[in-house]
Amino acid sequence: MTEVPADVRAHLRGRIREIIKEEGWGSPGEGEIILELPREFAHGDLATTAAFTLAKSLRKSPRDLAGRLAERLTPDGVIGRVEVAGGGYVNVFLGDAVWEHMLADITEGGGKYGHSRLLAGERFLVEFVSANPTGPLVVANARAAAFGDSLCRCLAAAGAAVEREYYVNDAGMQVRNLGLSVLARLAEIGGGTAELPPDGYHGEYVKDIASALPAAVAGEGDAEKRAEKAADFAVSRMLEGQKDDLALLGVRFDNWFRERKLHDSGAVWKALDALVKSGDTFESGGAVWFRATKYGDEKERVMRKSDGNPTYTLPDMAYHLDKFSRGYTRLINILGADHQMEIRTLESVLKAVGAPTDRMEVIIVQFVHLKRGNEKVVMSKRSGSIVTIRELVEDVGVDAARFFFLLRAPTSHLDFDIELAKKTTEENPVYYIQYAHARLSSLMSFAGHQGVRPAARPAAADLAEPEARLVLRKLARYPMVVEKAALGRAPHLLTHEMLELAQAVHQFYTKHRVVGAGSPAAESARLALVAAARRVIANGLGLLGVSAPEKM
């Protein structure tokens, strides 16, 4: 029996590295031999571009070097066969021993199959959603929530320690305007006229908050004090609602960090002091300015306004300095597209005070275009025309909501097709994948009743059919896709991988019998394949935060 290494890719890299040395082509470093997942199965299970890299230094034809590599990469049980393609790609088709070993690994790994220690020792703080507590969470927030939560799951699957954080902007003019809006609605409820501030909030939820406002809050103190108390009450109510809505979407946070904490502790002004000491500020018109153009910005930026209040950037700077002080190895900020300009200034002020910005990365989540028929739904917390997370989840379900939000990379605009998300047909991708899992679960149950058990280590020769091999190859790709999803901050890769696996499963199921396959060896081998595919679908959906039903 061929011994299969725990890491097939590391084994192949080692073989290629040895060949390069023996051929006198140099001594490549660890990161120089790249193994890729080919886009098409006809191009093998793994492909290397090593010949192209070597050709530059050796001044030889990539195709000739690839040919020599292919000659030397002889079949050994791990390698089934090797082909040269294009101008110098070396495509590797894995051997039967790999498939047999992999099926045993899936059985042994269970819910942990696909997990790795790739990011072991890393501590991630992932901040996402962080919507102002001035209104219900809407569809755009839901996309960031689904993406952030799934990314955290992928990072954890790759071995990282991960914390989820929500930054609560409970200070500033927007919160004050919310308090004034609540008091205006309270006056309207009492028979008076509602006089909303110019940037007030018009949604029905403001009336609901006003109706629940305690008499002690509504009646005490001067106008400014009443507005402050009303704002505190409103923020508290909004946060309760936001937590409930996020839980409905399957998202929970480890930390809820309050901006007010930064103001109360003096951290905001400490951040300004540090910036002044950097020498990159100046005073003009009673305000403190940051020399942002020195860091590539288009103009200088105000940090403290002439009225003595900080601008948006200063508490945000203090918040990130606090993040850095907590010992995380990586900070990930997931922000909406409307924050792109603010991020440039934030990164500049952090660099000015010597913060380790190389440990911080920002991911911008683009807008969601939600449609009802051909009519685009306009969303605004102030106008009151909104579609909330709760409304969407109640309409299409949490599984469809999360899956559809993860269909595209966060940097791409997303058209959310509500009608498609509600369909219980093969047109709906999440239904199609869940149906594959339910189908396999039903088959496993039926086989058990018939006394058929999956083979502990099936022979690859009993899974030689093209449809079976397609499923095997998809299962083998899964751990690599999980790694790519974590390293590339790209959980959307899993939605497409699960869809392709489901397609392969349906093809196999339609064409081949499992119970009654013709021989006990074929039955047990095919049932082992069914069990492995079922497990990987459940694992993949789990990283997306989507359920894997047993029946549908």
Secondary structure as GFF3:
##gff-version 3
##sequence-region A 1 552
A	DSSP	alpha_helix	8	22	.	.	.	ID=ss1
A	DSSP	beta_strand	35	36	.	.	.	ID=ss2
A	DSSP	three_ten_helix	41	43	.	.	.	ID=ss3
A	DSSP	beta_strand	46	48	.	.	.	ID=ss4
A	DSSP	alpha_helix	50	58	.	.	.	ID=ss5
A	DSSP	alpha_helix	62	72	.	.	.	ID=ss6
A	DSSP	beta_strand	79	85	.	.	.	ID=ss7
A	DSSP	beta_strand	89	94	.	.	.	ID=ss8
A	DSSP	alpha_helix	96	109	.	.	.	ID=ss9
A	DSSP	three_ten_helix	110	112	.	.	.	ID=ss10
A	DSSP	beta_strand	123	127	.	.	.	ID=ss11
A	DSSP	alpha_helix	139	157	.	.	.	ID=ss12
A	DSSP	beta_strand	161	168	.	.	.	ID=ss13
A	DSSP	alpha_helix	173	189	.	.	.	ID=ss14
A	DSSP	alpha_helix	204	212	.	.	.	ID=ss15
A	DSSP	alpha_helix	215	219	.	.	.	ID=ss16
A	DSSP	alpha_helix	223	248	.	.	.	ID=ss17
A	DSSP	beta_strand	255	258	.	.	.	ID=ss18
A	DSSP	alpha_helix	259	265	.	.	.	ID=ss19
A	DSSP	alpha_helix	267	277	.	.	.	ID=ss20
A	DSSP	beta_strand	281	284	.	.	.	ID=ss21
A	DSSP	beta_strand	287	290	.	.	.	ID=ss22
A	DSSP	three_ten_helix	292	295	.	.	.	ID=ss23
A	DSSP	beta_strand	301	304	.	.	.	ID=ss24
A	DSSP	alpha_helix	313	325	.	.	.	ID=ss25
A	DSSP	beta_strand	330	336	.	.	.	ID=ss26
A	DSSP	three_ten_helix	337	339	.	.	.	ID=ss27
A	DSSP	alpha_helix	340	352	.	.	.	ID=ss28
A	DSSP	three_ten_helix	357	359	.	.	.	ID=ss29
A	DSSP	beta_strand	360	365	.	.	.	ID=ss30
A	DSSP	beta_strand	368	372	.	.	.	ID=ss31
A	DSSP	beta_strand	375	376	.	.	.	ID=ss32
A	DSSP	alpha_helix	389	396	.	.	.	ID=ss33
A	DSSP	alpha_helix	398	405	.	.	.	ID=ss34
A	DSSP	beta_strand	414	417	.	.	.	ID=ss35
A	DSSP	alpha_helix	418	422	.	.	.	ID=ss36
A	DSSP	alpha_helix	429	449	.	.	.	ID=ss37
A	DSSP	three_ten_helix	460	463	.	.	.	ID=ss38
A	DSSP	alpha_helix	466	487	.	.	.	ID=ss39
A	DSSP	alpha_helix	492	511	.	.	.	ID=ss40
A	DSSP	alpha_helix	520	544	.	.	.	ID=ss41
###
